[in-house]
Amino acid sequence: MRRISLKYPWIKLKIFTRPSINNIPMIRKDEIKLVTLLLLVAGYFTIKYFKDKSEINRNRKYVIGYLRMKQFGGSENGWVYTYEYQYGDIKYSRSFSGPLPESISTDSLIFLRISSKNPQLSRQILNIKVPNCFRIISMPKYGWNELPKCKDG
């Protein structure tokens, strides 16, 4: 860096010039390859997540699942929850990591939104508690088209 003093010695201001482009270190090729690979992997998982979400929204059915257990080891809050549900004659088991609302605990029922064309794609609806009027055995074989409500009376 070159320092330029002003013409008058009683002024203490010094102006610094920018370094030339030749002094900036080059980025190594290995670092570029690593960053590119990480961006590609992140892009793949992002596209897959939104593709699955779109598939569920287009062919959605609502079913009741059973929140089975929790294990330590999740990324967000340290717990991984496993839930089971049935669509048609096939039972599915999935897991997720994240906080649970206080109204839901393990060994309870939860609503799920699934894809009717690919039932292994599911999303939990944790903000709505399953009312006491619903049981897994009372659920239609192929779920509901809309989120069900209890019948009065």
WOQUI-V183271 format. One record per pair of residues at least 4 apart in sequence whose ideal C-beta (glycine too) atoms are under 6 Angstrom apart, sorted by the first residue. I is the first residue (numbers start at 1). J is the second residue. Records with the same first field share a line. If there is no record, write none. Layout:
# WOQUI-V183271
I=J / J
This chain:
# WOQUI-V183271
1=16 / 19
2=17
3=14
4=15
5=14
6=11
19=23
27=31
47=51
52=121
55=115 / 121
56=60 / 113 / 115 / 121 / 123
59=115 / 116 / 117
60=113
61=114 / 116 / 143
62=143 / 144 / 147
63=85 / 112 / 114 / 143
64=109 / 136 / 139
65=83 / 85 / 110 / 112
66=84
67=83 / 106 / 108 / 110
68=82 / 84
69=82 / 106
70=79 / 81 / 106
71=80
72=78
73=80
74=78 / 79 / 80 / 97
75=97
76=97 / 98
77=99
80=95 / 97
81=96
82=95
84=93
85=92 / 112
86=91
87=119
92=120
94=122
100=104
101=126
103=129
104=108 / 126
109=130
110=124
111=125 / 128 / 130
112=122 / 124
113=123
114=119 / 122
115=121
130=134
131=150
133=150
144=148
